[in-house]
Amino acid sequence: MPGRDRPRAIVVGAGPVGLTAAHELARRGVPVRLVDAAPGPAPTSRAVAVHPRTLETFAQMGLVDDLLARGRRNRAFTMYSGGRRLVRLEADYATMPTSHPYTLIVPQTDTEAVLRRAVARLGVGIEWGVRLTGFEQDEDGVSVRLRRADGAHESVRTSWLVGCDGGHSTVRKQLGLELVGESSEAWMLCDAPVATDLPPDTIYWTHTGGHALMMVPYARDGHWRLLDTAPEPERGTAHLAAKLSRGLGREVRVGEPEWTSVFTFQQRMVRRMHDGRVFVAGDAAHVHSPASGQGMNTGVQEAYNLAWKLAQVDRGHAGRGLLDTYSEERVPIGEALLGSTRTATFLVQLKNLFASAALPLVLGLVRSVPALRRAVQRKVLGGMSGLRIAYPGSRLTTAAQRRHLTGTGNAAASATVPAPGPAPGRRITEAHVHHPSSPGCRALHEELRDPRWTLLHVAGGPGTDDGTAAASLDAALRYGAWLSVRTVTGTRTDGPAPLADPDARLRSALGLAPGSWLLARPDGYVAARGEDLSRAALDRALAPLGLDARHAPSVTAQALDVRGGPAES
């Protein structure tokens, strides 16, 4: 097993978050060991919703097609109360462009199966029945203690430890990271066959007068995820079916559940997500209500955010300060998540009598006023989809660099009107780059699967002559090990690794004029952009990585392949 004897990183927990972290570390050349205390994969599915931003992340990992084949694409949310349909909210991503304008309903067991096969292809085996019992860290590494199912103990030295070991995380507890927040109430989840005449093309929410229930259709015909906010499991499925029938105003029959879980959820999170060489992600860092289906999605995005940074530092392509941006970027996301799930929990439960009485009136207004309905749809989707997550205040984000002109009149003014396209800190795919018929758009999505940073530039520009081409070649030679440099071009090539955009659709969507450039992080967020590419401009954008220019890794022109990266040996 690669990395078995001398792992550079140990990931604890082989759920979706740990699998994502291990995959992305291994994909970037970091030997990783993946351990889990459980005897094998979980047989049940807590999480069932994979939201658009997470689907974009899986697309970058090269896994989204396998996952899409297993799930049902949901584009609607329908609300009932007292046997009457109140409103159907359709998916509306008009203001949030994405290649995946839907939530994929897929069992967590299937998501994990796709990820397990993916890490296996990278040579990472999962060590089941191996429990982390403790660790100590120093400036040079982490000494980890493990116990196997047969009672055997092992000590191993590693450079990094990543705790993805759930809500009762040993890693979090030993680091002394406190979960801050509140406890909440007991809900019930179950997966069961359901007989109903309702079409399985939407999530259903219904209020019975005292509490609420939800039904989520799986791709498997006739099978649904059910959620009851006032569970009475001892009364059986007939009682659950009666409550659903009363709320929906039609007969519903619930068969024997494949599994049932009654649990008390909490709304808690840590205030920092790493200490030295040890990190936490997913439920190890935050636990909350399942109302908006955010837990697994947030954890996967955290793991991706951490893995590319950890790999870049481990391989000597950035200073240790880069790792501080993990907490700096993700803790505010966790705080916002607790707020949104608290709101979603209230809306799902709807125990407040006044709110319950007002619901038909409010939703009747939403239904009858198209502009209001669209606003509500986009607000709800924006909170759940992950597409509005951004890092404008991150130290990795550099303000857009504008061209300053000399002369008289308008020509003497600084360019103050922002170019179209995603601003620094925003995801590059928020631009309208989702046209499968466009060669440039297709090429961009292929480029995003590259685990490196991406520098897109367009040759030419006022007064630049061949300056942008020279600067891009210089960047490829200096940083090609971790930076993919692409020349976006129409019909001619004026720089390394051309990315063909014959219809100019990509350049238009990204706001790339001749001479301009855009730098995207490995997770697809824009780090910087400008109107004149030069070595000095790029150095300013890359300064937060803490590179030592005297020892910056470089490659020779002969070693570059056609994509601008190091040729494989």
SVG drawing of the C-alpha trace seen along z (x, -y; Angstrom):
<svg xmlns="http://www.w3.org/2000/svg" viewBox="-57 -66 75 76">
<polyline fill="none" stroke="black" stroke-width="0.4" points="0.0,0.0 1.6,-3.3 2.4,-5.5 1.7,-2.6 5.1,-2.7 5.9,-6.4 2.7,-8.4 3.1,-12.1 -0.5,-12.5 -2.9,-10.4 -6.6,-10.9 -8.9,-9.6 -12.4,-8.7 -13.4,-7.1 -16.8,-8.8 -17.4,-11.3 -15.2,-14.0 -12.2,-11.8 -12.4,-10.1 -12.4,-13.5 -9.4,-14.6 -7.5,-11.4 -8.4,-11.5 -7.2,-15.1 -4.0,-14.6 -3.2,-11.5 -4.1,-13.1 -1.5,-15.8 1.2,-13.3 1.1,-13.2 1.4,-9.7 -1.6,-9.2 -2.9,-6.6 -6.7,-6.4 -7.9,-4.8 -11.4,-4.3 -12.5,-2.7 -15.6,-1.1 -15.3,2.5 -16.4,1.5 -18.5,-1.0 -21.6,-2.4 -24.7,-0.4 -27.1,-3.4 -27.4,-6.9 -27.6,-10.0 -27.0,-12.4 -29.0,-12.2 -28.7,-15.6 -25.7,-16.7 -26.0,-20.4 -24.8,-22.1 -21.5,-23.5 -20.6,-20.1 -21.4,-18.6 -19.0,-21.2 -16.4,-20.0 -16.9,-16.3 -16.6,-17.4 -13.2,-18.9 -12.3,-15.6 -13.4,-13.7 -16.2,-11.8 -19.5,-13.6 -20.6,-11.4 -20.4,-8.3 -22.4,-10.0 -25.1,-11.4 -25.8,-7.9 -26.9,-6.9 -29.2,-9.7 -32.3,-11.6 -32.1,-15.3 -34.5,-17.3 -35.6,-20.7 -38.6,-21.6 -39.9,-21.9 -43.6,-21.5 -45.4,-22.6 -48.7,-21.3 -50.6,-22.1 -53.8,-20.4 -54.3,-18.4 -54.0,-21.3 -51.1,-22.2 -49.8,-25.7 -47.0,-26.3 -44.5,-24.6 -41.1,-26.3 -39.2,-25.5 -35.4,-25.6 -34.3,-28.9 -30.6,-29.3 -30.8,-32.2 -28.7,-34.4 -26.4,-31.5 -25.0,-29.9 -23.8,-26.3 -23.5,-23.1 -25.6,-21.4 -28.8,-23.4 -30.4,-20.9 -29.8,-19.0 -28.9,-15.3 -30.8,-13.0 -28.5,-10.0 -27.9,-7.8 -24.7,-8.6 -23.8,-4.9 -23.6,-5.4 -21.6,-8.6 -19.1,-6.8 -18.9,-3.9 -18.0,-6.2 -15.3,-7.9 -13.9,-4.5 -13.4,-3.3 -11.7,-6.7 -9.2,-6.5 -8.5,-2.9 -7.6,-3.9 -5.0,-6.3 -3.5,-3.5 -5.0,-4.4 -6.5,-1.5 -8.9,-2.0 -7.8,-0.4 -11.0,0.5 -11.1,1.3 -8.1,-1.0 -8.8,-3.5 -6.8,-6.6 -6.1,-6.6 -3.9,-9.7 -1.2,-11.8 1.5,-14.4 2.9,-16.9 6.0,-19.0 7.5,-21.4 8.6,-18.6 5.6,-16.2 3.0,-14.3 3.4,-11.0 0.2,-9.1 -1.0,-6.1 -3.3,-3.6 -5.1,-0.5 -6.3,2.3 -9.4,4.4 -7.3,7.3 -5.9,5.1 -2.5,4.6 -1.0,1.1 1.0,-0.8 2.9,-4.1 3.5,-6.0 5.2,-9.2 3.6,-11.6 3.8,-15.2 0.1,-16.0 -3.0,-14.6 -6.5,-15.3 -9.5,-14.5 -12.6,-13.6 -13.8,-11.4 -17.3,-12.7 -19.2,-14.5 -17.4,-12.6 -14.1,-13.3 -11.0,-12.1 -8.9,-14.5 -11.0,-17.5 -11.2,-16.5 -7.4,-16.0 -6.8,-19.3 -9.0,-20.9 -11.3,-22.5 -14.6,-23.2 -17.9,-22.8 -19.8,-26.1 -23.6,-26.2 -26.8,-24.6 -28.6,-21.3 -31.9,-20.9 -34.7,-18.4 -35.2,-14.8 -36.2,-14.0 -36.6,-10.7 -35.1,-9.7 -36.0,-6.6 -35.7,-5.1 -38.8,-3.2 -41.0,-2.1 -43.9,-4.5 -47.1,-4.0 -48.5,-7.4 -49.9,-9.0 -47.6,-12.0 -45.1,-12.4 -41.5,-11.8 -40.2,-15.0 -40.0,-17.2 -39.3,-17.2 -42.5,-17.3 -43.0,-19.2 -46.3,-19.0 -47.7,-20.5 -50.3,-18.6 -51.3,-21.3 -48.9,-20.3 -45.7,-19.5 -44.2,-18.9 -42.9,-16.0 -40.8,-15.7 -40.6,-13.2 -37.6,-13.0 -37.8,-10.7 -34.8,-8.4 -33.9,-7.4 -35.1,-3.9 -38.7,-3.9 -41.1,-3.8 -38.4,-4.5 -38.3,-7.7 -36.4,-9.4 -38.9,-10.4 -38.3,-12.9 -40.6,-13.4 -40.0,-16.3 -42.2,-14.8 -41.3,-11.1 -43.3,-8.3 -41.5,-5.3 -43.1,-3.0 -46.4,-3.5 -45.1,-2.0 -45.3,-2.9 -49.1,-2.9 -49.1,-6.0 -46.5,-7.7 -48.5,-7.0 -51.6,-8.4 -49.8,-11.7 -48.5,-12.0 -52.0,-11.3 -53.5,-13.9 -51.0,-16.5 -51.0,-15.8 -54.7,-15.2 -54.3,-11.8 -53.7,-8.3 -50.1,-7.4 -48.9,-3.9 -45.5,-3.4 -43.8,0.0 -41.3,1.6 -38.3,-0.8 -34.9,0.3 -33.5,-1.6 -34.8,-4.1 -32.8,-6.6 -34.2,-8.8 -31.6,-11.3 -31.2,-14.5 -29.3,-17.0 -27.1,-19.9 -26.1,-23.2 -22.4,-23.5 -19.1,-24.4 -15.5,-25.0 -13.9,-28.5 -10.7,-27.3 -10.1,-24.3 -6.5,-23.5 -3.6,-23.6 -0.1,-23.3 0.0,-20.2 -3.4,-18.8 -6.7,-19.7 -10.5,-18.9 -13.2,-18.9 -16.8,-17.9 -18.8,-16.8 -15.5,-16.9 -15.7,-20.7 -19.5,-21.4 -22.7,-19.5 -26.1,-20.8 -29.7,-20.1 -30.2,-18.0 -33.0,-20.4 -31.2,-21.9 -28.9,-19.0 -25.7,-20.9 -23.5,-18.7 -21.9,-16.4 -21.8,-19.1 -19.9,-21.5 -17.5,-18.8 -16.7,-17.8 -15.9,-21.4 -13.8,-21.8 -11.8,-18.7 -11.1,-20.0 -10.2,-23.4 -7.7,-21.9 -6.2,-19.2 -4.9,-21.4 -3.4,-23.8 -1.8,-20.9 -0.4,-19.3 1.1,-22.6 2.8,-23.2 4.0,-19.6 5.6,-19.6 7.4,-22.9 5.3,-25.1 4.0,-27.4 4.9,-28.5 3.2,-27.2 1.2,-30.4 -1.0,-29.1 -2.5,-26.6 -3.9,-29.4 -6.2,-30.4 -8.1,-27.1 -9.6,-28.2 -9.8,-31.8 -11.9,-30.9 -14.0,-28.0 -14.9,-29.1 -17.1,-32.0 -18.8,-29.5 -19.5,-27.3 -21.0,-30.3 -23.2,-31.2 -24.2,-27.5 -25.4,-27.4 -27.5,-30.5 -29.1,-29.1 -29.8,-25.7 -31.3,-27.3 -33.7,-29.1 -34.4,-26.0 -35.0,-24.0 -37.7,-26.5 -39.3,-26.4 -39.3,-22.6 -40.7,-22.2 -43.0,-25.2 -44.2,-24.7 -45.1,-28.4 -48.9,-28.6 -48.9,-32.1 -46.5,-31.0 -48.6,-27.9 -51.8,-30.0 -50.1,-32.6 -48.4,-30.0 -51.3,-29.6 -51.6,-33.4 -47.9,-34.0 -47.4,-31.2 -50.6,-32.1 -49.1,-35.5 -45.8,-33.9 -47.8,-31.6 -49.7,-34.5 -47.0,-37.1 -44.4,-35.8 -41.7,-38.2 -42.0,-37.4 -42.0,-33.6 -38.8,-34.0 -37.2,-36.0 -38.1,-33.3 -36.9,-30.5 -33.5,-32.2 -33.1,-33.1 -33.8,-29.5 -31.6,-28.0 -28.8,-30.5 -28.6,-29.4 -28.6,-25.7 -26.7,-25.4 -23.3,-26.6 -23.0,-28.6 -22.8,-31.9 -19.9,-30.9 -17.1,-33.3 -13.8,-34.5 -13.5,-38.2 -11.7,-38.9 -9.3,-36.0 -5.6,-36.9 -5.4,-34.7 -7.7,-37.2 -6.0,-40.1 -8.1,-43.1 -8.5,-43.3 -5.6,-45.2 -6.7,-47.9 -4.8,-49.4 -3.7,-53.1 -3.5,-55.1 -1.6,-58.2 -2.6,-61.1 -5.5,-63.5 -9.2,-63.3 -10.8,-59.9 -7.6,-58.2 -5.9,-59.7 -8.4,-58.3 -7.8,-55.1 -10.0,-52.2 -12.6,-52.3 -15.4,-50.3 -14.9,-46.6 -14.7,-44.2 -17.4,-41.6 -16.7,-38.2 -16.2,-36.8 -14.5,-39.1 -11.6,-38.0 -12.9,-35.8 -15.8,-34.4 -16.0,-31.0 -14.9,-31.1 -18.0,-29.1 -20.3,-31.8 -19.7,-33.2 -21.8,-31.9 -19.3,-29.2 -21.7,-26.3 -22.3,-25.9 -21.4,-22.4 -21.4,-23.4 -18.7,-26.0 -15.1,-24.7 -13.7,-27.3 -16.3,-26.5 -15.6,-22.8 -11.9,-23.4 -12.3,-25.5 -14.1,-22.7 -11.4,-20.2 -8.8,-22.6 -10.6,-22.8 -9.9,-19.1 -6.2,-19.8 -5.2,-19.8 -2.9,-22.8 -3.7,-26.6 -4.7,-28.0 -3.5,-31.1 -5.6,-32.1 -4.3,-35.0 -5.0,-36.5 -2.1,-37.7 -1.8,-41.3 -3.3,-44.4 -2.5,-48.1 1.2,-48.7 2.0,-45.2 3.3,-43.7 4.6,-40.3 4.8,-41.2 1.9,-39.0 3.3,-36.0 6.7,-36.5 5.2,-36.9 3.1,-33.7 6.1,-31.7 8.1,-33.0 5.3,-31.9 5.2,-28.4 8.9,-28.0 9.0,-29.1 5.9,-27.5 4.8,-24.8 5.0,-22.2 1.9,-23.7 0.6,-26.3 -1.1,-25.5 -0.6,-28.4 -3.0,-28.6 -3.2,-31.1 -6.8,-31.6 -6.8,-32.1 -9.1,-32.4 -7.3,-31.4 -3.6,-32.0 -1.2,-31.1 0.7,-33.8 1.9,-31.9 2.2,-28.5 -0.4,-25.8 -3.2,-27.3 -6.8,-27.0 -8.9,-27.3 -11.9,-29.7 -12.9,-30.2 -16.3,-31.7 -14.9,-34.0 -17.7,-32.9 -15.3,-32.0 -13.3,-35.3 -16.6,-37.2 -18.0,-35.4 -14.8,-35.8 -14.2,-39.4 -10.8,-38.6 -9.7,-41.3 -6.4,-41.2 -3.6,-41.4 -5.7,-40.6 -5.4,-37.6 -7.2,-35.6 -5.7,-33.5 -7.8,-30.7 -7.1,-28.6 -7.2,-24.8 -10.7,-24.9 -12.0,-27.1 -12.1,-30.4 -10.6,-33.4 -7.6,-34.6 -6.7,-37.6 -7.2,-39.2 -5.8,-42.1 -5.6,-43.9 -1.9,-43.7 0.0,-40.4 3.5,-41.0 5.9,-39.2 5.4,-41.9 1.6,-41.6 1.7,-37.8 4.2,-38.1 1.8,-40.4 -1.0,-37.9 1.1,-34.9 2.7,-36.8 0.2,-35.3 1.7,-31.8 4.9,-32.8 7.1,-31.6 10.9,-32.2 11.7,-33.4 15.3,-32.4 14.2,-28.8 11.0,-28.7 10.7,-25.4 11.1,-25.7 11.1,-23.6 12.8,-24.0 11.0,-24.9 11.8,-21.5 10.2,-19.9 6.8,-21.6 4.1,-19.6 1.4,-21.2 -0.7,-22.1 2.0,-24.1 2.8,-21.7 5.8,-19.4 5.9,-16.5 5.4,-13.1 8.5,-10.9"/>
</svg>
